[in-house]
Amino acid sequence: MYQVRLLPHDITFKTDGDDSVLEAALNAGIAFPNRCQVGACAMCLCRKLQGTVRYPLEPMLTEREQEEGWIFACQAMATSDLVLQLD
């Protein structure tokens, strides 16, 4: 199990790494911005400040966006504890 911390609200929830970050947040009753849940609308786009994620498919993010820490929460699966920034 991994812990995910959402800033700036300092909300935490757990994920087993098999669900996407968005699925884990919604399952924990957290109001996480989302719409399409397939990485097309960018509503769930957030910045990863700490930790690592994996994707079942290559995300629709540029290499620079990924280097800057941007993730699609609807597609990303935690592979460690995470700290995310919701703007």
OpenMM code with the backbone's topology and positions (N, CA, C; nanometers):
from openmm import Vec3, app, unit

residues = "MET TYR GLN VAL ARG LEU LEU PRO HIS ASP ILE THR PHE LYS THR ASP GLY ASP ASP SER VAL LEU GLU ALA ALA LEU ASN ALA GLY ILE ALA PHE PRO ASN ARG CYS GLN VAL GLY ALA CYS ALA MET CYS LEU CYS ARG LYS LEU GLN GLY THR VAL ARG TYR PRO LEU GLU PRO MET LEU THR GLU ARG GLU GLN GLU GLU GLY TRP ILE PHE ALA CYS GLN ALA MET ALA THR SER ASP LEU VAL LEU GLN LEU ASP".split()
positions = [
    Vec3(0.0837, -0.1185, 0.0000),
    Vec3(0.0000, 0.0000, 0.0000),
    Vec3(0.0880, 0.1246, 0.0000),
    Vec3(0.0429, 0.2215, -0.0758),
    Vec3(0.1136, 0.3485, -0.0841),
    Vec3(0.0232, 0.4602, -0.0326),
    Vec3(0.0852, 0.5616, 0.0228),
    Vec3(0.0104, 0.6783, 0.0686),
    Vec3(0.0258, 0.7901, -0.0333),
    Vec3(-0.0857, 0.8561, -0.0647),
    Vec3(-0.0846, 0.9703, -0.1561),
    Vec3(-0.1279, 1.0919, -0.0758),
    Vec3(-0.0504, 1.1977, -0.0849),
    Vec3(-0.0808, 1.3232, -0.0146),
    Vec3(-0.1106, 1.4299, -0.1192),
    Vec3(-0.2259, 1.4947, -0.1062),
    Vec3(-0.2660, 1.5994, -0.1995),
    Vec3(-0.2460, 1.7357, -0.1365),
    Vec3(-0.1680, 1.8188, -0.2019),
    Vec3(-0.1469, 1.9562, -0.1581),
    Vec3(-0.2274, 2.0484, -0.2486),
    Vec3(-0.2724, 2.1611, -0.2101),
    Vec3(-0.2398, 2.2316, -0.0865),
    Vec3(-0.3309, 2.1964, 0.0302),
    Vec3(-0.4241, 2.1057, 0.0140),
    Vec3(-0.5235, 2.0771, 0.1174),
    Vec3(-0.4775, 1.9746, 0.2197),
    Vec3(-0.3612, 1.9139, 0.1974),
    Vec3(-0.3040, 1.8149, 0.2888),
    Vec3(-0.4010, 1.6999, 0.3167),
    Vec3(-0.4598, 1.6485, 0.2101),
    Vec3(-0.5490, 1.5329, 0.2160),
    Vec3(-0.4668, 1.4094, 0.1815),
    Vec3(-0.4871, 1.3008, 0.2546),
    Vec3(-0.4144, 1.1776, 0.2242),
    Vec3(-0.5119, 1.0626, 0.2021),
    Vec3(-0.4684, 0.9689, 0.1197),
    Vec3(-0.5432, 0.8457, 0.0967),
    Vec3(-0.4451, 0.7373, 0.0574),
    Vec3(-0.4913, 0.6154, 0.0574),
    Vec3(-0.4058, 0.5005, 0.0258),
    Vec3(-0.4434, 0.4412, -0.1092),
    Vec3(-0.3453, 0.3811, -0.1733),
    Vec3(-0.3669, 0.3072, -0.2972),
    Vec3(-0.2787, 0.1827, -0.2955),
    Vec3(-0.3281, 0.0773, -0.3573),
    Vec3(-0.2489, -0.0451, -0.3648),
    Vec3(-0.1599, -0.0492, -0.4889),
    Vec3(-0.1708, 0.0536, -0.5736),
    Vec3(-0.0903, 0.0587, -0.6945),
    Vec3(-0.1525, -0.0136, -0.8122),
    Vec3(-0.2640, -0.0835, -0.7906),
    Vec3(-0.3337, -0.1506, -0.9003),
    Vec3(-0.4400, -0.0604, -0.9626),
    Vec3(-0.4916, 0.0345, -0.8837),
    Vec3(-0.5878, 0.1325, -0.9341),
    Vec3(-0.5128, 0.2583, -0.9741),
    Vec3(-0.5732, 0.3384, -1.0618),
    Vec3(-0.5137, 0.4676, -1.0924),
    Vec3(-0.5226, 0.5558, -0.9687),
    Vec3(-0.4438, 0.6592, -0.9655),
    Vec3(-0.4475, 0.7546, -0.8548),
    Vec3(-0.5884, 0.8132, -0.8429),
    Vec3(-0.6507, 0.8449, -0.9554),
    Vec3(-0.7861, 0.8991, -0.9534),
    Vec3(-0.8854, 0.7990, -0.8942),
    Vec3(-0.8787, 0.6740, -0.9381),
    Vec3(-0.9704, 0.5717, -0.8851),
    Vec3(-0.9544, 0.5573, -0.7345),
    Vec3(-0.8306, 0.5556, -0.6876),
    Vec3(-0.8054, 0.5418, -0.5441),
    Vec3(-0.8613, 0.6616, -0.4676),
    Vec3(-0.8454, 0.7822, -0.5218),
    Vec3(-0.8986, 0.9026, -0.4566),
    Vec3(-1.0508, 0.8969, -0.4503),
    Vec3(-1.1139, 0.8640, -0.5618),
    Vec3(-1.2601, 0.8575, -0.5652),
    Vec3(-1.3121, 0.7479, -0.4725),
    Vec3(-1.2441, 0.6333, -0.4683),
    Vec3(-1.2832, 0.5240, -0.3779),
    Vec3(-1.2711, 0.5647, -0.2314),
    Vec3(-1.1809, 0.6593, -0.2026),
    Vec3(-1.1621, 0.7085, -0.0655),
    Vec3(-1.2578, 0.8240, -0.0342),
    Vec3(-1.3442, 0.8592, -0.1307),
    Vec3(-1.4416, 0.9660, -0.1081),
    Vec3(-1.3863, 1.1060, -0.1257),
    Vec3(-1.2744, 1.1178, -0.1965),
    Vec3(-1.2113, 1.2479, -0.2176),
    Vec3(-1.2596, 1.3079, -0.3489),
    Vec3(-1.2986, 1.4337, -0.3439),
    Vec3(-1.3450, 1.5050, -0.4636),
    Vec3(-1.2229, 1.5457, -0.5453),
    Vec3(-1.1836, 1.4618, -0.6379),
    Vec3(-1.0664, 1.4848, -0.7233),
    Vec3(-1.1185, 1.5292, -0.8597),
    Vec3(-1.0702, 1.6408, -0.9144),
    Vec3(-1.1209, 1.6879, -1.0439),
    Vec3(-1.1050, 1.5816, -1.1522),
    Vec3(-1.2121, 1.5544, -1.2254),
    Vec3(-1.2050, 1.4585, -1.3354),
    Vec3(-1.3268, 1.4746, -1.4239),
    Vec3(-1.3166, 1.4250, -1.5462),
    Vec3(-1.4294, 1.4246, -1.6378),
    Vec3(-1.4287, 1.2972, -1.7215),
    Vec3(-1.3293, 1.2818, -1.8086),
    Vec3(-1.3323, 1.1720, -1.9059),
    Vec3(-1.2743, 1.0411, -1.8520),
    Vec3(-1.1811, 1.0491, -1.7601),
    Vec3(-1.1119, 0.9353, -1.6992),
    Vec3(-1.0304, 0.8524, -1.7969),
    Vec3(-0.9940, 0.9115, -1.9121),
    Vec3(-0.9068, 0.8421, -2.0084),
    Vec3(-0.7870, 0.9271, -2.0508),
    Vec3(-0.7641, 1.0404, -1.9853),
    Vec3(-0.6480, 1.1228, -2.0151),
    Vec3(-0.6628, 1.2181, -2.1309),
    Vec3(-0.7856, 1.2425, -2.1757),
    Vec3(-0.8062, 1.3325, -2.2893),
    Vec3(-0.8464, 1.4740, -2.2476),
    Vec3(-0.9189, 1.4879, -2.1365),
    Vec3(-0.9733, 1.6191, -2.0999),
    Vec3(-0.8762, 1.7016, -2.0149),
    Vec3(-0.7805, 1.6398, -1.9503),
    Vec3(-0.6794, 1.7034, -1.8650),
    Vec3(-0.7348, 1.7605, -1.7348),
    Vec3(-0.8573, 1.7267, -1.6987),
    Vec3(-0.9142, 1.7744, -1.5714),
    Vec3(-0.8356, 1.7205, -1.4522),
    Vec3(-0.7829, 1.6009, -1.4617),
    Vec3(-0.7133, 1.5374, -1.3486),
    Vec3(-0.5627, 1.5632, -1.3508),
    Vec3(-0.5164, 1.6458, -1.4433),
    Vec3(-0.3739, 1.6757, -1.4530),
    Vec3(-0.3261, 1.7405, -1.3235),
    Vec3(-0.2204, 1.6862, -1.2671),
    Vec3(-0.1637, 1.7424, -1.1450),
    Vec3(-0.0127, 1.7227, -1.1497),
    Vec3(0.0557, 1.7876, -1.0572),
    Vec3(0.2021, 1.7801, -1.0566),
    Vec3(0.2489, 1.6879, -0.9447),
    Vec3(0.3347, 1.5959, -0.9813),
    Vec3(0.3955, 1.5027, -0.8858),
    Vec3(0.5184, 1.5698, -0.8270),
    Vec3(0.5156, 1.5941, -0.6960),
    Vec3(0.6284, 1.6571, -0.6282),
    Vec3(0.7257, 1.5536, -0.5734),
    Vec3(0.6713, 1.4376, -0.5352),
    Vec3(0.7551, 1.3284, -0.4842),
    Vec3(0.6933, 1.1962, -0.5246),
    Vec3(0.7791, 1.0967, -0.5452),
    Vec3(0.7330, 0.9618, -0.5729),
    Vec3(0.7431, 0.9243, -0.7192),
    Vec3(0.6968, 0.8037, -0.7479),
    Vec3(0.7025, 0.7509, -0.8837),
    Vec3(0.5684, 0.6882, -0.9217),
    Vec3(0.5400, 0.6924, -1.0510),
    Vec3(0.4176, 0.6329, -1.1048),
    Vec3(0.4522, 0.5529, -1.2294),
    Vec3(0.3581, 0.4679, -1.2675),
    Vec3(0.3692, 0.3968, -1.3953),
    Vec3(0.2380, 0.4154, -1.4694),
    Vec3(0.2427, 0.3922, -1.5984),
    Vec3(0.1243, 0.4023, -1.6833),
    Vec3(0.1041, 0.2714, -1.7580),
    Vec3(-0.0219, 0.2259, -1.7711),
    Vec3(-0.0463, 0.1062, -1.8507),
    Vec3(-0.0179, 0.1311, -1.9988),
    Vec3(-0.0397, 0.2543, -2.0443),
    Vec3(-0.0086, 0.2980, -2.1803),
    Vec3(0.0700, 0.4276, -2.1715),
    Vec3(0.1445, 0.4591, -2.2738),
    Vec3(0.2224, 0.5834, -2.2743),
    Vec3(0.1281, 0.7025, -2.2602),
    Vec3(0.1524, 0.7905, -2.1619),
    Vec3(0.0630, 0.9047, -2.1414),
    Vec3(0.0769, 1.0083, -2.2525),
    Vec3(-0.0298, 1.0847, -2.2723),
    Vec3(-0.0270, 1.1915, -2.3720),
    Vec3(0.0344, 1.3172, -2.3111),
    Vec3(0.1579, 1.3035, -2.2682),
    Vec3(0.2344, 1.4135, -2.2110),
    Vec3(0.3673, 1.4219, -2.2842),
    Vec3(0.4149, 1.5441, -2.3047),
    Vec3(0.5464, 1.5580, -2.3671),
    Vec3(0.6531, 1.5133, -2.2674),
    Vec3(0.7704, 1.4891, -2.3189),
    Vec3(0.8812, 1.4507, -2.2325),
    Vec3(0.9092, 1.5614, -2.1309),
    Vec3(0.9017, 1.6866, -2.1750),
    Vec3(0.9249, 1.7999, -2.0848),
    Vec3(0.8197, 1.8053, -1.9742),
    Vec3(0.6921, 1.7841, -2.0094),
    Vec3(0.5854, 1.7843, -1.9082),
    Vec3(0.6097, 1.6749, -1.8045),
    Vec3(0.6526, 1.5587, -1.8510),
    Vec3(0.6815, 1.4486, -1.7585),
    Vec3(0.8004, 1.4827, -1.6697),
    Vec3(0.9030, 1.5457, -1.7255),
    Vec3(1.0193, 1.5870, -1.6469),
    Vec3(0.9809, 1.6901, -1.5417),
    Vec3(0.8813, 1.7749, -1.5736),
    Vec3(0.8333, 1.8763, -1.4798),
    Vec3(0.7414, 1.8167, -1.3736),
    Vec3(0.7099, 1.6873, -1.3857),
    Vec3(0.6317, 1.6185, -1.2845),
    Vec3(0.4835, 1.6065, -1.3132),
    Vec3(0.4374, 1.6516, -1.4286),
    Vec3(0.2946, 1.6450, -1.4592),
    Vec3(0.2520, 1.5002, -1.4810),
    Vec3(0.1350, 1.4650, -1.4250),
    Vec3(0.0793, 1.3316, -1.4443),
    Vec3(-0.0704, 1.3414, -1.4706),
    Vec3(-0.1234, 1.2441, -1.5406),
    Vec3(-0.2674, 1.2266, -1.5534),
    Vec3(-0.3079, 1.1289, -1.4439),
    Vec3(-0.3770, 1.1777, -1.3422),
    Vec3(-0.4159, 1.0929, -1.2290),
    Vec3(-0.5081, 0.9790, -1.2709),
    Vec3(-0.5821, 0.9977, -1.3803),
    Vec3(-0.6745, 0.8931, -1.4257),
    Vec3(-0.6020, 0.7751, -1.4882),
    Vec3(-0.4777, 0.7926, -1.5232),
    Vec3(-0.4003, 0.6864, -1.5866),
    Vec3(-0.2820, 0.6397, -1.5011),
    Vec3(-0.2271, 0.7294, -1.4202),
    Vec3(-0.1073, 0.6989, -1.3415),
    Vec3(-0.1388, 0.6050, -1.2253),
    Vec3(-0.0498, 0.5091, -1.2047),
    Vec3(-0.0600, 0.4162, -1.0923),
    Vec3(0.0640, 0.4328, -1.0060),
    Vec3(0.0428, 0.4477, -0.8772),
    Vec3(0.1541, 0.4702, -0.7844),
    Vec3(0.2457, 0.3487, -0.7780),
    Vec3(0.3759, 0.3753, -0.7740),
    Vec3(0.4742, 0.2705, -0.7488),
    Vec3(0.5562, 0.3048, -0.6245),
    Vec3(0.5118, 0.4087, -0.5529),
    Vec3(0.5735, 0.4508, -0.4260),
    Vec3(0.4739, 0.5463, -0.3602),
    Vec3(0.5074, 0.5922, -0.2389),
    Vec3(0.4283, 0.6992, -0.1799),
    Vec3(0.4396, 0.8213, -0.2707),
    Vec3(0.3332, 0.9026, -0.2751),
    Vec3(0.3303, 1.0198, -0.3634),
    Vec3(0.2932, 1.1456, -0.2871),
    Vec3(0.3467, 1.2583, -0.3332),
    Vec3(0.2994, 1.3897, -0.2945),
    Vec3(0.2615, 1.4595, -0.4240),
    Vec3(0.1338, 1.4994, -0.4352),
    Vec3(0.0818, 1.5622, -0.5562),
    Vec3(0.0334, 1.7031, -0.5261),
    Vec3(0.0487, 1.7917, -0.6227),
    Vec3(0.0001, 1.9291, -0.6127),
    Vec3(-0.1170, 1.9463, -0.7079),
    Vec3(-0.2341, 1.9783, -0.6505),
    Vec3(-0.3510, 2.0117, -0.7319),
    Vec3(-0.3564, 2.1621, -0.7463),
    Vec3(-0.3524, 2.2121, -0.8686),
    Vec3(-0.3579, 2.3573, -0.8893),
    Vec3(-0.4996, 2.4038, -0.9087),
] * unit.nanometer
topology = app.Topology()
chain = topology.addChain("A")
for resn in residues:
    res = topology.addResidue(resn, chain)
    for name in ("N", "CA", "C"):
        topology.addAtom(name, app.Element.getBySymbol(name[0]), res)
